[in-house]
């Protein structure tokens, strides 16, 4: 019989974590992004579920009209895409900036500012991009191969939250007016995925130096930021770019993004018609559907404790694998999903999502809920009283406290510090914090590994090294086939799980709702908390 007593305080009246705020957390800071768990996003309208199919850009498109108003659950951190996180930050910056490569709702990569890309040497350490001709920035500057190469190197050197995938770039060179060759020190098969995210966004050459882009961004995107009529910290307005190279995706004339951190205020604004679309909490789904709103959801990243100090630098006990394993045995993952996420999510003991590359089904039951086994391991390790400081965000308080209740049951105190929105990513990357409850996930295992596992990964602040993990990571990145890469990452996942580098709890689902005047909204699997791309959305009236 499943034991759920430690969760009682969360089972009645609990407010589920507002998933959309986490980016400000881990993302507006952490990791991109999201993870692709396979399959398409789902759309629910008044209780019915439909599959959102990917579409490709067509030559002819709608005549842009109307205004789309979006309620953002987080604050804008910076307009600089190379210093930004993806997820919900995309709601603020994507209208302005095009990416080298576009991603469709199902995760498929299609041409953007780069009309093609291919690996052009046998070692796959050279990626050649052909750049779209005739594209101009909002200030009239021309997009050239030299500008693209400079942007790529800037994104690498800025070392923003999404820059880990670019760390292996040794150079980016314009070999022709519209040809760029990117050189790597080692194979990086997920580099095209990176170029389909914030680090693949192109900044005007007039803003490559200095900090102007942080406040008054200039890109090549479908809409132009209206600084004069925007109010930083409140509302951001974007007007149609009349010279955009692909008018087929410009379905609305104006986009207004409002900063609305209060969950109840956002859904009330949606119900009252003040906004057209927003992210919602899982426990607001019934209310939204009952009001006739369209609800869309998508699997995204894993949530849990990042056990960063596995070297024992700050908490010596964490250096003992038995202690880390005890933490994993102590938690009833399904009960936490049921109580704090209203059943929307999938329990997990590993960081690669079900159905995705690297997920190892043989270890799905490696840690069952077994507090007696947890206590045995602590006794073997000689641990009788342990306090673990951890950092998190208010929207993640419910699952964090739930984990704390279970750990208290085996004699471990989880000392929780709730941080301000937008600061969790930096805190989780700091050696001042031995653990953090956060979320992480990427569309390719190599990005997960470079983000949270390898020695130089930003979310491995204590620089834990495991030679076998490093070997498998290299093997997975260099594999010629899906089967070869998958096998390497499955072995890597088994080691991470057995060594308990993390305490994963569940794969969450991000949920959004929109009114019936909005058409074409669909989750993009690799976007995290930005519900949709604005490309192709139209509105009535």
N, C-alpha and C positions, 0 to 999 in steps of 0.2 A: 504494500500500500504506500502510495506516495505521501511523504510527510510534508505538509505545507504550513505548519503552525507558525514558523517565523515570518510568514507573509501576511498574517491576518490584518495588520495595521494598514496594508495596502489594498486589501480586497474590497473595501467599501469606500466609495467616494474618491478613489485615487485619480489624480490627473495624470494621464499618460504623458510621457515625454513628448514635447512638441518637436517632432523629428526635424522639422525644417530649420530649427535654430542651431542645430549641431554644427553646421558648417561654420558658423561664427565661432564654433567651438573648436572643432577639430579642423576646421577647415576654415570658414572664413578664414580658415586657417588650416585645417588638416588636410588631409588627404582628399583629393579630387573627388575626389571623387569617388565615385561610387563604383560598385562592383557589378559586373554583369553576371546574373545568375542563370542566364539562358532564357530563351523564350521572349515573347513580346510583353510590353506593358499592358495592363488591363484597364478598361474603362467601364465604370459602373454608372448607370443612369437609373435612378429610382429602383434600385435593387437588381437590375439586370447587368450582366457582364458581357463585354464585347472585347475582341482582340483589336489592338491598334496596329494597323499594318504600316510598314515603312513605305514612304513615298519618295520619289526622286524629283529633282528640280525639272520643271518643264520650261520651254521657251516663252510660252504665253502664260500670264498670270492675272490675278484679280487686279482691278483698279483699286488702289489703296484708298480707304475711306474710314472715317470714324476714329474713335479713341478707345484704346484698351487700357484700363486702369487695374493695376496689380497691387495687392497688399503683400509686402515683404515682411517676413517674420524676423529678419535680422537687420542690422545696420550695415551701410556701406563701409568697408574698411579702407579701400583705396581704389581709384579708377585705374591704377597701373596694373595691367593684366599680368605682367611678368612677376609682380610682387604679390599677386592675389592668389586666393584659393578659388577652386571652381565652386560647385554646389550652388547655394543660393546667391553667392556673389555674382553669378552669371546674370541674374535678373537686372543688375545695375550696369554691367559692362558690355554684355553681348550686343545690345543694340548698336553700339559705337564701333566695335571691332570685329572684323572678319578674321577667320582662322585659315591657316594654310589648307587644312583638311576639314571637311564637315562630317558630323556624325548624324546618322539617321536614328529614329526612335528605337530601332532594334539593335543599335550598336554598329551597323554597317558604316564603313568609311567611304566617303565619296568626295570628288574634287571640290575644292573651295578656291582659295587664292592660288593654290597649286593645282594645275590641271592634270598632273600625273606625278607619280613617285615610284621609284623602283630601286632595289638593291643592285648595284652595278659592279660588284666584285664578288669573287667566290667566297670570301670570308664574311660577307655581309656586314662589313664595317664601313661601307660607303653608300649613302643614300642620295640619289639624284632627284631633284625636284624641278619640274618645269612650271614656270610662273605665268599666271594669266596676263595676257597683254591688254593694255588700255585701261587699267584700273588706276584711279586717282584717289588720294586722301581728301578728307573734307576741307583741307586748306589748299587744295590744288596741287600738292606735291604728287609726283608720279611713283607708282609702285614698280620697282626694278629689282633685278636679282641682287644688286649690291645692297639695296634697302632690306631685302629679306634676309640676306646673310648677316647684316648688322643686327637685325632684330633677333635672330636665333642666338647669336653670341651674347647679346644683351640679356636675353632670357636665361641663358646658362649662367652668366656671371652675376645676375641679380640674386640668384639662390633663393627664390621665393618658395612658398610651401609646395608648389607643383614642379619645382625645378629639378628634383632628384633624377628624373629620367633623362635630363640633358647633361648630367655631370660627366658622362663619358665622351662627350663631343670634344674632339681635339681641334676642329676647325670647321668653318662654314665659309665657302668661297664662291663668288660669282664667276663662273667659267664662260659666261655669255650674257647677253642683255637680259635673258629670261631663264637662265639655267643656274641652279645652285647645287653644289656638291657638299654634303655634310659628311665629315670624316669622324669615325669613332675609334676609341682605343680597344673596344671589344664589341661583339654583337649585341645589339639592343633591339630585339624584334618588335618591341612595343613603341618604338620611337614615333611611328605614324599616329598611334593613339595619343601620344603627347602633343603632337602638332594639331590634333583635333580638340585640344583643350586650351586653357588660357595662355600657356607658353607658346602656342602656335598663333596667337593673335599679333597682328602687325600694327605697330605704332608709327605715326608720321615721322619721317627723318628729322623734322624740326623739333621733335620732342624726345629723341633718343638720348639726349644729354639733359641734365637738370631734372627738376621735379615738376615741371608744368603738367605733365600727363596725370599726375595724382589728383589734380583739381579741375582741369579743363581738357579732357581727353580728345585726341584727334585720331580717328582711325579711317578705315575705308568702308565701314559697316552700313547697313540699310537705313539707319537713322542717325541723326546728328544731335549731340547733347546740347540742350538749350540752357546754358549756365545762367543767363539773365533772368529766366523765369523759374528756375529751380531754387529750392531752399535746402541747403545741405543739412542733413539730419531729419528732414521731413518729407520732401518730395523731389523727384528727379524727372525731368521732362525731356522727351526725345522726339524730334520732328523728322519727317520723311527726308531722306537723301534723294533729291531728284536725279542725281547722276549715277545712281547705283548700277552696277554691272548686271544685276540679276533681279529685275523688277518683279519677276514671278513670285518671289517670296515676300514681297511687301504688301501684306493684306490690310494693314491699318496705317493711317496717316500719322497718328500720334500715339506714343506710349507714355503713360504716367506710372511711375513706381513710387508707392508710399511706404515709408518705414512705419510698420505697425507691429511692435514686439508683443503686444498683448493678444493672446490667442482668442479670447472671447470677443475682443473688439474687432478682430479681423473677420470672424464668421458673422458677427452681427452686421458689419459693414457689407459683407457679401449678401446676406439675407435682405438688407435694406436697399441694395442697389447702388451703394456708394463706390464699391469696387466690383470688378468683373471676375476676378480669379485670385486664389490664394492657397497656401498650404494650410492644412487643418490637422488637428490631433486625431488619433484613432478613435477616441471616445466621442468625437463630433460627427462621425460618419453617419450614424443613424439620424441625427438631427438634420444634417445636410441632405440626405436622401429623402427624408420625410418632407422637406421643403421643396422638393423637385429639382435640386441642384444636381449637376453631373459630378460624380466623384471618380477620380482616377488615382491609381496606385501603382507602385513599382517596387520590386525588391531592390535593396541597395546594400549598404555596408554592414560589417559586423560591429556589434556593440559589446563592450566588456572592459575588463581591467588590463591595461598595458602594464605588465610587470617589468618595468624598465631596469630596475636595480637588481637584475639577476646575478650581477657580480658581487652583490653584498656590500657595496661601497657605503651606502647610507644605512641600510637595514641588513646587517650581517646575516640574519636568518634566511633572507631571500636567496642567498647563494646556494642553499641546500635544496636540491631538486625535490626532495620529499616534502618540504614546506610548500613549494609552488604546486606540487601535485595535490597536496591536502586542500589547498584553496579551491582547486578544480573539483574535487570530490564533494566539497561542502555545499555546493550550490544546486538547487533544483531549477534548472533552466526553463523547463516548460511552465512551471508555476509562475516564474517571473514574467514570461511572455503573456500568460493568461491574465495576470493581475495588473501589470503595468502597461501592457501594449494592447489590451483587450483582444488577445488572441491573434493579433496581426503581426506575424513574425515567425521565424523558424529557429528553434534551439540549435546551438552548434557548439562543438568543442574544437573546431579548427577554423582557420581564417580564410580559407578558400570556399566560395559558395557552392551549394549543391547544384550540380549540373554544369559547373564551370570547370575550366582547366585547373588541375591541381587538387581538386577535391578528392579526398581519399575515403571511399565508403567503408573501407576496412577498419577505420578508426572512429567511425561515428559514435560508437558506444564505449569509447576508451574511458571516459569519465561519466559514470552514472551517478545519480544522487545517492551518496553513501557517506553520511556524516561519521559513522563508526570507523570506516576506513580512513577518513580524514584525521580523526583523532589518533588512530594507530600510527599514522605517518608522522604526526607531530610529536608523539611520544618517542618514536624511534629517533627523531631529529633532536630530541631533548628540548623541545619548545613547549613551555607551559603558559607563557603570557607574552602576547605580541601585539603591538599597535602598528598599523599600517596607515601612514598618511596618504591621502589620495586627493586629487583635484578633479573637478567636473564642472558642469554648468547647471543652472536651475532647471532647464528642460529635461535634464538627465537625472534629476534628483531621485525620482521614483525608482528606476532600476538600480541606481547606485545604492540607495538606502536598502533596497531589497537584498542586494548582495551582502551589504553590511549586516543585515539581520541573520542571514545564514552563517556568515563567518563568526558572528557573536556566539552562535550556538556551539561552535567548536573551540571557543576561547580566544578568538582573534577580534580585535577592535579595529574597525575601519574608520579612521578619523577623516571625515569628509570636509573639504573646503570648496565652497561654491564660488566660482569665479565670474567675472563680468563677461558678457557676450563678446566674442571675438578674441578672447585671450587664452582659451584652452589649448589651442595648437602650440603656441609658444611655450606654455607651461609644460606641456607633455614632452617638448623637445629639450627641456632643461634638466640638468642634473640636480636641481634643487627639489625635484619631485620624484620620489622612487616609484610611484604608481600614478596612474590616471585612468579614470573611467571615461572613455571616449569612443569614437566610431571611426572605422577606416575601411577602405575598400577601393579597388582599382579594376579597370576592365581587362587587365592582363596580369597574370601572376608575377611577371618580372617587375611590374610596377609596385605590387605589394611588397615584394622582397626588397627592392631598392628603397622603399619608403620606411619599412619597420623592422627589417631583419638584418641586412648586411651591416658590416662594421661601420661604414660611413653613412648609414641611413639616418635621416633626420629624426626619426622616432626610435632611434637606438642611442640615446644620449650617453649612456655609460659604456658604449662601444663594445658590447659583448661579441665575442668571436667564437665561431664553431667551424673548424676546417671542413667538416663533412657538409655542413649546410652551405658554406661558400662554394664547395665543389659542385654540389647539386644545383645551386643557383646559376653557376656558369654553364653547366650542362643544359639546364632548362632554357637559358637564353639563346644558346647556340644550336639547339636542336633543329634538324631539317624538316621534321614532320610534327604534326600535332601529337602523334603517339609518343614520339621521343620526348617532347617537351612535357607532356602530361605525366609520363612515367617519372621523370626527374622531379617535378614539382609535387607529385604524390608522395614520393619518398621524403622530400623536404618537409612536407606537411606532417608526416608521421613523426619525424624527429622533433619538430617544433612542439607538437602535441605531447609527446612523451616527456620532453624536457620542460614542458609547461612554461614556455616563454611568455605566454599570455593566459588570461582567463576569459576566453570568449564566452558570451552568454547567448546571443541570438543574432540572426540576420534580420534587421528591421525592414519595414516597408515605409516608404515615404508616400504621403497621401495629400492630394490636392482636390479642390472643388472649384467649379466655375458655373456661371449663370448660363441660361439657354441662349443668350445673345452671342456667346463665344463659340466659334467653330474651328476645328483643326488642332485643338490642344491635345498633346500626347507626351507622355513621359519619355525621356531619353535615358536609356539604361545607364549610360556612363556619366550622367549629370549630377547624381546625388540629389541635393535638395532644391535645385532649380526645377520647378515642375515641368517646364516645357521650354523648347526653343520658341522664340517669338516668330521665327520664320514660318510663313504660310498661314498664320492665324488670321482669321477675319472676324469682324463683329457686325451685328445688326444695328441699324439706327445710327 
